[in-house]
Amino acid sequence: MPSKVLTINIRRYLVKQPRGRRIRKASRYLRERIAHYTKTDLDKVRISRELNNLVVKYYSIKMKPVKVSVNIDAGIATASPFEAIQAKTTEMKALGTEKGKERGMTQQQKPQQKPAKTG
């Protein structure tokens, strides 16, 4: 089967959990949702190390939606972070700094406004 891109909102679940247990329960909830969306068993869902680290460090605290790419091979779903968004944001940042250099400005410099004429 081809890969799928899923956006999973973990806030709905984690808000109801005690703060001390959110980190432990975030990865489990992510596995449950992936198994539900891909219609596979829970024991056939594998989460990559990078995705688990992202969930534990960032998403369990901020509780933002997690964007995941899932590859399904031989009935086993392997989930990893969706990296096209990260690549796109770094590309946009690079373009923004290049445009500033073309204009002869740095990021600290801002164009000054002309004072309004009164009279």
N, C-alpha and C positions, 0 to 999 in steps of 0.2 A: 504494500500500500504506500501511497505517497505520504510525505510529511504534512502535518497540519500545524497551523499557528493558532494557539489558544490564548485568550486573555482571561485570567482567573482572578476574580475579586475576592481577596482573602479577608477583607475588612468585615464582611457580614458575619463571618465565623469568629474571628479573633477578638472582636469587641466584646463578645460574650464570655471570653475566657479570662481567668485571673492573669494578672501581668506576669507573674512568675512562671506560668506554664505556656505562655504564648510562643516562645521560641521552640519548645519541644513539640507543640501541636501544629505549628505552621507547615512543616514538611509533610506531616501525616495528612493534613487536610488537602494539600496540593496533590498528593498521590491519589486520594479519594476522588477529587474532581477530575483528574486526568483519566482515571479508570472509568468514571461515569461518561465522560465525553467520547472516549474512544471505544466504549462498550467492551472492555476487557476486564479480566479479574484483577483484584487489587495486588495479588502476589506477582503479577506479570508486568507491573509498572516499575521501571527503573528511573531514578532521578540522578542526573550527573552530579559530580562533585562541585562543579562551578555553580550550578543552579541551587544546590543545597546551601553553599556558602552565601550566595546572594540572599536567599530566603532568611537564613539565620541572622546575617549581619544587618540587612537593610529592610526587607519587606515585612518581617515580623514586628519591627518597631514602628515603621512609618505606615504600615498597613495599606499600601497602594496596590492597585491591580498588578499582577505579575503577568508578563507576556512570555509565553513558552512556545518553543517549537518541539513537536513530538514526531518521532520517526517510529513507524510500526513495521517490524520485521519478524516474521515467523510467530506472530501472536504476542510478541513482547514489545511493549511501548517504552521507548527510551526518551526521556524529556531532558532538554537542555535549554539554557536561556536564549531568547530570540535576539540575535546580535545585529540584525539589520537596523534596528532603531539606534543602537549605540554607535554603529558606523556612520549613520546618517547625521547624528548630532555632532560627532567630531568633525565630519566633513563640513557641516554648516558653520561651525566655529572657525574652522580654517579659512573658509571663504570670507567670513566676516573680518578677520584680521588682515587678509590680503586686500580687501577693498579699502580698509583704513590706511594701509601703507601706500596704496595707489594715490590716495587723496593727500598724502603727506601728513597724516595725523597719526598719533599714537592713541592707545585706548584711553589714556588719562586726559588727553586734550579733547575739548568739545568745541564745536563752532560757537563763536560768540555772537550774540544777537545785537542788532543795531538798536540804539536807543530810539524810542518813539518820539516823533516831533510833536511838540506842543505849540499851539499858537493860534 
